[in-house]
Amino acid sequence: MHKVKTFVNISSAMSVNSIAIFASRLSGLLRDVLFAMYWGTGNALGAFFFAFTIPNLFRRILGEGALSEAFIPVFTEKLTKGSRKDAFRLASTVLSLAVAALTVLVAFGVGFCLWLQPLMTSEFAQLVLKVLPILLPYTIFICVVGLFSGILNSLNHFSIPALTPIILNLVLIATVVWVCPRLGPDDTRRLLGLAIAVLFAGVLQLIALLPSLANFEFQFRFNLNWRSAEIKEVFRLLIPGVFGASIGQINVLCDRLFAGFLGGYAVTSLYYSERIIYLPIGVFGVALATACLPELSRAHATDRTEEMIESLFFALRQIIYLTIPCAVFIILLAPTIVDLLYRRGSFDDASAAYTIAAILFYAPGIPAFAAVKIIRTGFYSRKNTKTPVQVGCLCLIINVVLNAVLIGPLQHRGLALATTISSYVNLIALTVIFAQSLKPFRLPIREFCLSILRILTAISGSGFIIWILDKHVIYCSGYGIVDKLLAFFVPCSAGLLAYIVFTLSIGSPEPREFAASLRKKFDR
């Protein structure tokens, strides 16, 4: 009974998250379409993306990364074994300490940028250092948003936290369409306008979560008492977790640095390709991992290890079932997707070619990018943040070495390939270590391997259908945008339908399990 309830909770929470994240990613794609139309792959937008990497790094390390992953298991245990009042007191203390530390870091970062500005001679570096001091305070707002979202997720409230990124996208869209044209042709003024818009969006994202927290009667009390047992437990998990999350973001930063040596085209084309690649990862991987962590933490807190194992492998099978077709569809339809989304205005044939090339080397990694997020929740739910750090260090070294080796012959494509390879190494190593740590409990390895075999069989047939419809059918409606839409949606819809039919006909349990979980949820 517990197992079925957990599957229902995970599936329904993932559905809510997926819908909200899909809406967020769609608004993000619209934002990037406008970026591409107005700026193409030039140095100005490359400088903005490079500068925005820094606050995003802290957001992913703290707001959505290590701090949340260290905080949620302790907070969930407090809710499960203690009282909501005690859990909220713990949350207030963690928030207070986080805000105090981030304020010091941001102040130091702003001062360092202002000191460094006169010393830089390249145009790209000067643009980065002009934009970065404005973007850095966004770190404080978005990290608090991440912690507020973790509190709500632990209370089984997923929709509003998953929708908050839409605010940033809408504000940036409005800025690009209405504000930037009024700032004149100077790229520096336009980039400063974008940076101020990001800061404004961070404030709005924070405000958007307050009504939901008030519904649960959460009241923030500033408290810097770091000596309580719960806070020490959070810090014990946080320190290795920060290193682990930092490794992932250092990987991103290293890729940006290597791309910066190639030029602005490499930074922007990698960014545009990542936006396409990370759409399914966000919709499925992030949504499922977010749903899993509270459930697995509850199972661990109540010593239901077998249920935790079954729930984790249920999530892994579901994520593989969902992401393998995404990878194949994106590879087969990469030129069509780029043509539909980006090719207009300043985004010319050269920009499209650079972006398509990066997509083809990123897309095979989609299942690994998403599955790593799931397998990590197994470690975090058991309050083990050290192992992902150790594996992450190995993968960081592999990624940097591969970047240095592949950037020569493959240019920016080599950076994408290095990320894909190191992600598969990360996934395999974490899965093997996690399996070893759970002996003598039985792991459903045989069922998992059979599931992957069925999925690969089904996707080979549906992929062939997509290839036929993409390469040998001409869509001619007389309207350019309609032709582009038909060229994407006809093969994609046919391939998706064929994939579902094939997986059902060869006995894949994933679509039936997910549908059954949702039916039970709706019946309840």
C-alpha positions in Angstrom: 0.0 0.0 0.0 2.8 2.4 0.9 4.5 1.6 -2.4 1.4 2.3 -4.5 0.9 5.5 -2.6 4.5 6.6 -3.2 4.2 5.8 -6.9 1.0 7.9 -7.1 2.6 10.8 -5.3 5.7 10.7 -7.5 3.7 10.4 -10.7 1.2 13.1 -9.9 3.8 15.5 -8.5 5.9 14.9 -11.7 2.8 15.6 -13.8 2.2 18.9 -12.1 5.9 19.8 -12.2 6.1 18.8 -15.9 3.2 21.0 -17.0 4.5 24.0 -15.1 8.1 23.5 -16.2 7.0 22.9 -19.8 5.2 26.2 -19.7 8.3 27.9 -18.2 10.6 26.4 -20.8 8.3 27.4 -23.6 8.4 31.0 -22.4 12.1 30.6 -22.2 12.3 29.4 -25.8 10.2 32.4 -26.8 12.7 34.7 -25.0 15.6 33.0 -26.7 13.9 33.3 -30.1 13.7 37.0 -29.6 17.3 37.1 -28.4 18.4 35.3 -31.6 16.3 37.6 -33.8 17.7 40.8 -32.2 21.3 39.8 -31.5 22.1 36.6 -33.4 25.4 35.0 -32.2 27.3 38.3 -31.7 29.7 39.3 -28.9 27.1 41.5 -27.1 24.7 38.7 -26.2 27.6 36.4 -25.6 28.8 38.8 -22.9 25.4 38.8 -21.3 25.2 35.0 -21.3 28.7 34.8 -19.9 27.9 37.2 -17.1 24.6 35.6 -16.3 26.5 32.3 -15.8 27.8 33.6 -12.5 24.5 34.3 -10.6 23.1 31.1 -12.3 26.1 29.2 -10.8 25.1 30.3 -7.3 21.4 29.7 -8.0 22.2 26.1 -9.0 24.7 25.5 -6.2 22.6 27.0 -3.4 19.0 27.9 -4.4 18.3 24.7 -6.4 21.4 22.7 -5.6 23.3 21.7 -2.6 21.5 23.9 0.0 18.1 22.6 -1.1 19.4 19.0 -1.3 20.9 19.3 2.2 17.9 21.2 3.6 15.0 19.1 2.2 15.9 15.7 3.8 16.4 17.4 7.3 13.3 19.6 6.9 11.2 16.6 5.7 12.4 14.5 8.6 11.4 17.3 11.0 7.9 17.4 9.4 7.6 13.6 9.6 8.9 13.0 13.1 8.4 16.4 14.7 6.0 19.3 14.2 5.5 21.8 11.5 6.3 24.6 13.9 9.8 23.2 14.6 10.3 22.6 10.8 9.4 26.2 10.0 11.8 27.4 12.8 14.6 25.4 11.1 13.7 26.9 7.7 13.8 30.4 9.1 17.3 29.8 10.5 18.6 28.3 7.3 17.2 31.2 5.3 18.7 33.8 7.6 22.1 32.3 7.4 21.9 31.9 3.6 20.9 35.6 3.1 23.6 36.8 5.4 26.3 34.8 3.6 25.1 35.7 0.1 25.0 39.4 0.9 28.6 39.3 1.9 29.5 37.3 -1.3 27.6 39.6 -3.6 29.1 42.8 -2.0 32.6 41.3 -2.5 31.8 40.3 -6.1 30.5 43.7 -7.0 33.5 45.4 -5.6 35.9 43.1 -7.4 34.2 43.7 -10.8 34.4 47.5 -10.3 38.1 47.2 -9.4 38.8 45.0 -12.4 37.0 47.1 -15.0 39.8 49.6 -15.8 42.3 46.7 -16.2 40.5 44.9 -19.0 41.2 45.8 -22.6 39.1 43.5 -24.7 35.6 44.6 -25.7 34.1 41.2 -24.6 35.6 41.4 -21.1 34.6 45.0 -20.6 30.9 44.2 -21.5 30.9 41.3 -19.1 32.3 43.5 -16.2 29.7 46.2 -16.9 26.8 43.8 -16.7 27.9 41.5 -14.0 27.7 44.0 -11.0 24.0 44.5 -11.8 23.3 40.8 -12.2 25.0 39.7 -9.0 22.3 40.8 -6.5 19.9 38.5 -8.4 21.8 35.7 -6.6 20.2 36.6 -3.3 16.7 36.7 -4.5 16.8 33.6 -6.6 18.5 31.5 -3.8 15.8 32.5 -1.4 13.2 31.6 -4.1 14.9 28.1 -4.3 14.7 27.6 -0.6 11.1 28.7 -0.5 10.4 26.3 -3.3 12.0 23.5 -1.3 9.8 24.2 1.7 6.7 24.1 -0.5 7.8 20.9 -2.3 8.3 19.2 1.1 4.7 20.2 1.9 3.6 18.6 -1.4 2.9 21.9 -3.1 4.7 21.9 -6.5 2.8 24.0 -9.0 3.6 27.6 -7.9 7.4 27.0 -7.4 7.6 25.3 -10.8 5.9 28.3 -12.4 8.1 31.1 -10.9 10.7 30.9 -13.7 8.1 32.1 -16.1 8.2 35.5 -14.4 11.9 35.9 -15.4 11.2 34.9 -19.0 8.2 37.3 -19.3 10.1 40.2 -17.9 13.0 39.6 -20.3 10.6 39.2 -23.2 9.0 42.5 -22.4 12.4 44.1 -22.0 13.6 42.9 -25.4 10.4 43.9 -27.2 9.6 47.2 -25.6 12.5 48.5 -23.5 15.6 47.7 -25.6 14.4 49.4 -28.8 13.9 52.6 -26.7 17.5 52.5 -25.4 18.9 53.2 -28.8 21.3 51.1 -31.0 24.1 51.0 -28.4 24.6 47.4 -27.3 26.0 48.3 -23.9 22.9 50.3 -22.9 20.6 47.4 -24.1 22.6 44.9 -22.1 22.4 47.1 -19.0 18.7 47.2 -19.5 18.5 43.4 -19.7 20.5 43.1 -16.5 18.2 45.5 -14.6 15.2 43.5 -15.9 16.8 40.3 -14.4 17.1 42.0 -11.0 13.5 43.2 -11.2 12.3 39.7 -12.1 14.1 38.2 -9.1 12.1 40.4 -6.8 8.8 39.4 -8.5 9.7 35.7 -8.2 10.2 36.1 -4.5 6.9 37.9 -4.0 5.0 35.3 -6.1 5.8 32.5 -3.5 4.7 34.5 -0.4 1.0 33.8 -0.7 1.6 30.0 -0.9 3.8 30.1 2.1 1.2 32.1 4.0 -1.4 29.5 3.2 0.8 27.0 5.2 1.2 29.6 8.0 4.9 30.0 7.4 6.3 33.1 9.0 9.9 34.1 8.5 11.8 34.9 11.7 15.4 36.2 11.3 17.6 34.0 13.3 21.3 33.4 13.0 21.6 30.7 15.6 23.8 28.2 13.7 24.5 26.0 16.8 21.3 23.9 16.9 21.6 20.2 16.1 19.4 20.5 13.0 21.5 23.4 11.5 24.7 21.4 12.2 23.1 18.5 10.3 22.2 20.7 7.4 25.8 22.1 7.3 27.2 18.6 7.6 25.3 17.7 4.4 25.8 21.1 2.8 29.6 21.3 2.8 30.2 18.2 0.5 27.0 19.1 -1.4 28.3 22.6 -2.2 31.4 21.0 -3.6 29.3 18.5 -5.6 27.0 21.2 -7.0 30.0 23.4 -7.6 31.6 20.7 -9.7 28.7 20.7 -12.0 28.6 24.4 -12.4 32.4 24.6 -12.7 31.9 22.2 -15.7 29.6 24.8 -17.2 31.9 27.6 -16.5 34.9 25.7 -18.0 32.8 25.1 -21.1 32.0 28.8 -21.3 35.7 29.7 -20.9 36.8 27.3 -23.6 34.0 28.6 -25.8 35.1 32.2 -25.1 38.5 31.4 -26.6 36.8 30.4 -29.8 34.7 33.6 -29.9 31.3 34.9 -29.3 29.7 32.5 -31.8 30.7 29.5 -29.7 29.3 30.9 -26.5 25.9 31.8 -28.1 25.5 28.7 -30.3 26.2 26.5 -27.3 23.7 28.5 -25.3 21.0 28.2 -28.0 21.6 24.5 -28.4 21.5 23.9 -24.6 18.1 25.6 -24.5 16.7 23.0 -26.8 18.5 20.1 -25.1 17.5 21.1 -21.6 13.8 21.5 -22.5 13.1 17.7 -22.0 15.5 17.5 -19.1 13.6 20.3 -17.3 10.2 19.0 -18.2 11.0 15.4 -17.2 14.3 15.1 -15.3 14.0 18.1 -13.0 10.3 17.5 -12.5 10.7 13.9 -11.5 13.8 14.5 -9.3 11.9 17.3 -7.5 9.0 14.9 -6.9 11.2 12.1 -5.8 13.4 13.7 -3.1 10.7 14.4 -0.5 9.1 10.9 -1.1 12.4 9.1 -0.9 13.4 11.1 2.2 10.2 10.1 3.9 10.8 6.5 3.0 14.3 6.7 4.4 13.2 8.5 7.6 10.7 5.7 8.4 13.1 2.8 7.5 11.2 1.7 4.4 14.4 0.9 2.4 12.8 -1.6 0.0 10.1 0.9 -0.9 12.8 3.6 -1.5 14.6 1.3 -3.9 11.5 0.4 -5.8 10.5 4.1 -6.0 13.9 5.1 -7.2 14.0 2.5 -10.0 10.4 3.3 -10.9 11.6 6.9 -11.4 14.7 5.8 -13.4 12.6 3.6 -15.7 10.2 6.4 -16.3 12.9 9.0 -17.1 14.6 6.6 -19.5 11.3 5.9 -21.2 10.6 9.7 -21.6 14.1 11.0 -22.5 15.4 8.4 -25.1 12.7 9.4 -27.6 13.4 13.1 -26.9 17.1 12.5 -27.8 16.3 10.6 -31.0 13.6 13.1 -32.1 16.0 16.1 -31.5 18.8 14.5 -33.4 16.6 13.6 -36.4 14.8 17.0 -36.4 17.7 19.3 -35.4 17.7 21.4 -38.6 13.9 21.7 -38.6 13.9 22.7 -34.9 16.5 25.4 -35.3 14.8 26.7 -38.5 11.5 26.9 -36.6 12.8 28.5 -33.5 15.7 30.7 -34.3 16.3 31.4 -38.0 15.1 34.9 -38.5 16.5 38.4 -38.2 20.2 38.5 -37.2 20.2 34.7 -36.8 21.5 33.8 -40.2 22.6 30.5 -41.9 26.0 30.5 -40.2 24.4 30.9 -36.8 22.0 28.0 -37.6 24.9 25.8 -38.7 26.8 26.4 -35.5 23.8 25.7 -33.4 22.8 22.5 -35.2 26.3 21.2 -34.9 26.3 21.7 -31.2 22.8 20.0 -30.8 24.0 16.9 -32.6 26.7 16.4 -30.0 24.6 17.4 -27.0 21.4 15.4 -27.8 22.8 11.9 -27.2 23.5 12.9 -23.6 19.9 13.8 -22.8 19.0 10.5 -21.0 22.2 10.7 -18.9 21.7 14.4 -18.1 18.2 13.6 -16.8 18.9 10.2 -15.1 21.8 11.7 -13.1 19.4 14.0 -11.4 17.3 11.0 -10.4 20.1 8.8 -9.1 21.5 11.7 -7.0 18.2 11.9 -5.1 18.8 8.3 -3.9 22.1 9.5 -2.3 20.6 12.8 -1.0 17.5 11.1 0.5 19.9 8.9 2.6 21.8 12.1 3.6 24.9 11.0 1.6 26.2 14.0 -0.2 29.8 12.9 -0.2 29.6 10.2 -2.9 28.2 12.5 -5.6 31.0 14.9 -4.9 33.7 12.3 -5.3 32.3 11.1 -8.6 31.7 14.6 -9.7 35.4 15.5 -9.2 36.4 12.6 -11.4 33.9 13.8 -14.1 35.1 17.4 -13.8 38.6 16.2 -14.6 37.4 14.1 -17.5 35.3 17.0 -18.9 38.2 19.5 -18.8 40.7 17.0 -20.4 38.2 16.2 -23.1 37.5 19.9 -23.7 41.2 20.5 -24.2 41.6 17.4 -26.5 38.4 17.9 -28.6 38.3 21.7 -29.0 41.0 21.6 -31.6 39.5 19.1 -34.1 35.8 19.7 -33.3 35.8 23.3 -32.2 32.6 24.1 -30.1 31.2 20.6 -31.0 34.0 19.1 -29.0 32.8 21.0 -25.9 29.3 19.5 -26.3 30.7 16.0 -26.9 32.9 16.3 -23.7 29.9 17.2 -21.6 27.9 14.2 -23.0 30.7 11.7 -22.4 31.4 12.9 -18.8 27.7 12.8 -18.0 27.5 9.1 -19.0 30.6 8.4 -16.8 28.9 10.2 -13.9 25.6 8.2 -14.4 27.3 4.8 -14.6 29.6 5.4 -11.6 26.8 6.7 -9.4 24.5 3.8 -10.3 27.1 1.2 -9.6 28.1 2.8 -6.3 24.5 3.2 -5.2 23.7 -0.5 -6.1 26.7 -1.6 -4.0 25.7 0.5 -1.0 22.3 -1.2 -0.8 23.4 -4.8 -0.4 21.9 -7.2 0.7 18.7 -5.6 -0.6 17.5 -6.9 -4.0 17.8 -4.4 -6.8 15.5 -4.7 -9.8 18.5 -4.7 -12.3 17.1 -7.3 -14.6 13.7 -5.6 -14.9 15.6 -2.3 -15.5 17.7 -3.7 -18.3 14.7 -5.4 -20.0 12.9 -2.1 -19.9 15.8 -0.3 -21.7 15.9 -3.0 -24.3 12.2 -2.6 -25.0 12.5 1.2 -25.2 15.4 0.9 -27.7 13.5 -1.5 -29.8 10.4 0.8 -29.9 12.4 3.9 -30.6 14.2 2.4 -33.6 10.9 1.9 -35.3 9.4 5.3 -34.5 12.7 7.0 -35.4 12.5 5.4 -38.8 9.1 6.9 -39.3 10.3 10.3 -38.3 13.2 10.1 -40.7 10.9 9.2 -43.6 8.5 12.0 -42.9 11.3 14.5 -42.4 13.5 13.7 -45.4 10.9 12.5 -48.0 7.8 14.6 -47.4 7.6 18.2 -48.6 5.3 20.6 -46.6 4.0 23.3 -48.9 1.2 25.4 -47.5 2.3 28.6 -49.1 3.0 30.2 -45.7 6.6 30.0 -44.4 5.8 29.7 -40.7 3.0 27.1 -41.3 5.5 25.0 -43.4 8.0 25.2 -40.5 5.3 24.1 -38.0 4.1 21.3 -40.2 7.7 20.1 -40.8 8.2 19.8 -37.1 4.8 18.7 -35.7 3.9 16.1 -38.4 7.0 13.9 -38.0 7.1 14.5 -34.2 3.5 13.6 -33.7 3.7 10.5 -35.9 6.9 9.4 -34.2 5.4 9.9 -30.7 2.2 7.9 -31.6 4.3 5.1 -33.1 6.6 5.0 -30.0 3.6 4.7 -27.6 2.0 2.0 -29.8 5.3 0.1 -30.1 6.1 0.2 -26.4 2.6 -1.0 -25.5 2.7 -3.8 -28.1 6.0 -5.2 -26.8 4.9 -5.1 -23.2 6.8 -2.0 -21.8 5.3 -1.4 -18.3 6.2 2.3 -18.1 3.2 3.8 -19.9 0.7 1.6 -18.1 2.3 2.3 -14.7 2.2 6.0 -15.2 -1.4 5.9 -16.4 -2.4 3.6 -13.5 -0.8 5.9 -11.0 -2.6 8.9 -12.3 -5.9 7.1 -12.4 -5.5 6.1 -8.7 -4.6 9.7 -7.9 -7.7 11.0 -9.7 -9.9 8.3 -8.1 -8.7 9.4 -4.7 
